[in-house]
Amino acid sequence: MRTDAMTLKQLRSLISVARTGSLTQTARFLNQTPPTIHSQIKNLEVAAGQELVSRATDGSGFYLTRAGEVLLIAAHRIEANLSHAERQLQALSQGMAGNVVLGTVSTAKYFAPRLVRLLQDAVPDIDVELRVANRSEVIAAIERGEYDLAIMGRPPRNAMSRAVPLGPHPHGIVLPPDHPLAEQDGFDPNTLLAETFLSREEGSGTRILMERFIDRLAESHRPKRVVMSSNETIKQAVIAGLGVGFLSLHTIHDELAQGRLKLLRGQGLPVMRHWYLMYGNEEGSEPSKAARRCAKEIESLNGTFLPQISA
């Protein structure tokens, strides 16, 4: 394998082919011709000493081989490092001390903008860029080195050494205000499991917690589920009476205060977890000075930026 013969153009062609499955679309995206893209992929395969891209048997497009997938991970890391360097250079050219990318899971978007504002006040010479995604996407971005810091629920086990707890993160069952269970101080598990559960998508941390909660109620019973891709959609669906929702209480502060939603009360509720601040760099690598400054400011806030949920 000759890594010295690999070029950024070749790696970017590989990334685009993996995304589109098409040499023509890759050429259009990179402002090149299909023969040029084909040549770049072939030269990359020569440098790698292995086939990286293969045509689907039905002729529908191209896909990466196992070797191609391995090199794709490296290509994403290189792009992330270059992007990070670009942001740092831009910040220096603007007279700023640095740039920090703060990634958060989608549930954190209800308080993350306020946190960024607090950081702007505390460290005005650092440019903080906020990126929001679901849990699986955040973890993948951390692994690619795209974030300097990240806020999420429980981090992966192999990354706990880089995580700092920030504050409590309660979850619960939300109901429309006229639901029969809304005024009860307890619930019958069978009655609850007869409801339709409005659920987040696969890869969501909220979805994972909901599944565990349901398993504790009745491991063999699987209630009806309707998958929705956002907390906002679930809230509106619950208000409309389409079912019950399992959500972070930090996403429903306003609706609870206005009486538009009610919380189910009973044993095991709310489900308590924690928010964590995570250094997004790889294990063993040193975070930037700007990232360390922002992390120190976030920790010093002691979770005061989190929504306050009354009993």
RAPE-V108838 format. One record per residue. RES is the residue in one small letter. NEAR is the number of other ideal C-beta (glycine too) atoms within 8 Angstrom. D_FIRST is the distance of its C-alpha to the first C-alpha in Angstrom with 1 decimal. Layout:
((RES;NEAR;D_FIRST) (RES;NEAR;D_FIRST))
//
This chain:
((m;6;0.0) (r;7;3.8) (t;6;6.2) (d;4;8.9) (a;8;9.0) (m;10;9.8) (t;7;13.6) (l;7;16.2) (k;8;17.8) (q;13;14.8) (l;15;14.7) (r;11;18.5) (s;14;18.6) (l;17;16.6) (i;12;19.1) (s;12;22.0) (v;16;21.1) (a;11;20.8) (r;6;24.2) (t;10;26.0) (g;11;24.6) (s;9;25.5) (l;11;24.0) (t;7;27.5) (q;10;28.1) (t;14;24.8) (a;13;25.8) (r;7;29.3) (f;8;28.1) (l;11;25.8) (n;5;28.4) (q;6;26.3) (t;6;26.7) (p;9;25.2) (p;6;23.8) (t;9;22.1) (i;15;20.6) (h;9;19.5) (s;8;17.9) (q;12;16.0) (i;15;14.7) (k;8;13.8) (n;10;11.9) (l;15;10.0) (e;12;9.3) (v;8;8.2) (a;12;5.7) (a;11;4.7) (g;7;5.4) (q;8;8.4) (e;8;11.8) (l;13;12.6) (v;13;16.2) (s;8;19.0) (r;7;22.6) (a;10;25.4) (t;4;27.5) (d;4;30.6) (g;6;29.1) (s;5;29.7) (g;9;26.4) (f;11;22.7) (y;8;21.1) (l;13;17.7) (t;11;16.1) (r;6;15.4) (a;10;11.7) (g;13;13.1) (e;10;15.6) (v;8;13.2) (l;13;11.5) (l;12;15.2) (i;9;16.3) (a;9;14.1) (a;12;15.3) (h;10;18.8) (r;10;18.6) (i;10;17.6) (e;11;20.5) (a;11;22.8) (n;9;22.2) (l;9;22.8) (s;9;25.8) (h;11;27.1) (a;8;26.9) (e;8;28.6) (r;12;31.4) (q;11;31.9) (l;8;32.1) (q;9;34.6) (a;13;36.6) (l;9;36.8) (s;6;37.9) (q;7;40.6) (g;4;41.9) (m;10;40.7) (a;9;39.3) (g;15;36.4) (n;13;35.2) (v;14;34.8) (v;13;33.6) (l;16;35.7) (g;15;34.7) (t;14;37.3) (v;13;38.0) (s;11;40.4) (t;12;43.3) (a;13;43.1) (k;9;43.8) (y;9;47.5) (f;11;47.4) (a;13;44.1) (p;8;45.7) (r;8;48.5) (l;12;46.1) (v;11;44.2) (r;8;47.7) (l;11;48.5) (l;13;45.3) (q;9;46.2) (d;6;49.5) (a;7;48.2) (v;11;45.2) (p;6;46.0) (d;6;43.5) (i;15;40.6) (d;10;39.5) (v;11;38.9) (e;9;37.1) (l;9;38.0) (r;11;35.8) (v;10;37.1) (a;9;35.5) (n;12;36.1) (r;12;34.9) (s;9;31.8) (e;9;30.7) (v;15;31.5) (i;11;29.5) (a;8;26.4) (a;14;26.9) (i;14;27.3) (e;6;24.0) (r;10;22.3) (g;12;24.2) (e;11;26.5) (y;13;29.7) (d;14;31.2) (l;16;33.9) (a;13;34.9) (i;15;38.1) (m;15;38.2) (g;13;39.9) (r;7;38.6) (p;12;34.9) (p;6;32.3) (r;5;32.9) (n;5;29.7) (a;11;30.7) (m;8;34.4) (s;5;33.9) (r;9;33.3) (a;11;36.3) (v;8;39.9) (p;8;42.8) (l;12;44.8) (g;9;47.7) (p;9;49.0) (h;12;47.8) (p;12;50.4) (h;15;50.0) (g;12;52.8) (i;10;54.4) (v;15;55.9) (l;13;58.8) (p;11;61.1) (p;9;64.2) (d;4;66.5) (h;9;64.5) (p;5;66.6) (l;10;64.2) (a;11;64.2) (e;5;67.5) (q;9;67.0) (d;4;66.3) (g;7;64.1) (f;10;62.8) (d;6;62.8) (p;8;59.2) (n;8;60.2) (t;9;61.7) (l;13;58.7) (l;11;56.3) (a;6;58.5) (e;9;57.4) (t;10;54.6) (f;14;51.7) (l;13;50.0) (s;12;46.4) (r;13;43.4) (e;10;40.2) (e;5;37.5) (g;8;35.3) (s;12;38.4) (g;12;39.4) (t;13;43.0) (r;12;42.4) (i;9;41.0) (l;13;44.2) (m;13;46.4) (e;8;45.1) (r;8;45.7) (f;12;49.2) (i;13;50.1) (d;8;48.8) (r;7;51.1) (l;9;54.1) (a;9;53.6) (e;5;50.5) (s;3;51.5) (h;9;52.8) (r;4;50.5) (p;10;52.4) (k;6;51.9) (r;9;49.2) (v;11;48.6) (v;7;45.3) (m;11;45.4) (s;6;42.6) (s;8;44.4) (n;12;46.9) (e;6;49.3) (t;9;49.4) (i;14;50.2) (k;15;52.9) (q;8;54.6) (a;13;54.4) (v;16;56.1) (i;10;58.8) (a;7;59.4) (g;6;59.9) (l;8;56.9) (g;12;56.1) (v;14;55.2) (g;12;52.1) (f;13;50.1) (l;13;49.1) (s;11;48.4) (l;14;51.9) (h;14;50.3) (t;10;49.9) (i;12;53.6) (h;12;55.5) (d;6;57.4) (e;11;58.2) (l;14;59.6) (a;6;61.7) (q;6;63.1) (g;7;63.9) (r;7;61.7) (l;14;59.8) (k;12;60.9) (l;12;59.0) (l;14;59.5) (r;8;61.1) (g;9;60.9) (q;4;59.3) (g;6;55.6) (l;10;55.7) (p;8;54.3) (v;10;50.9) (m;8;49.8) (r;11;46.3) (h;11;44.9) (w;15;43.0) (y;13;40.1) (l;14;38.5) (m;14;34.9) (y;11;32.5) (g;14;29.7) (n;10;27.0) (e;5;24.7) (e;7;26.1) (g;3;26.2) (s;6;25.8) (e;4;29.0) (p;9;30.7) (s;10;32.1) (k;7;35.6) (a;13;36.7) (a;15;35.4) (r;9;37.2) (r;12;40.4) (c;16;40.4) (a;13;39.7) (k;8;42.6) (e;12;44.9) (i;12;44.0) (e;10;44.8) (s;6;48.0) (l;10;49.3) (n;6;49.6) (g;9;49.1) (t;5;52.1) (f;8;50.1) (l;12;50.0) (p;8;52.7) (q;5;55.7) (i;8;56.8) (s;4;60.4) (a;1;61.7))
//
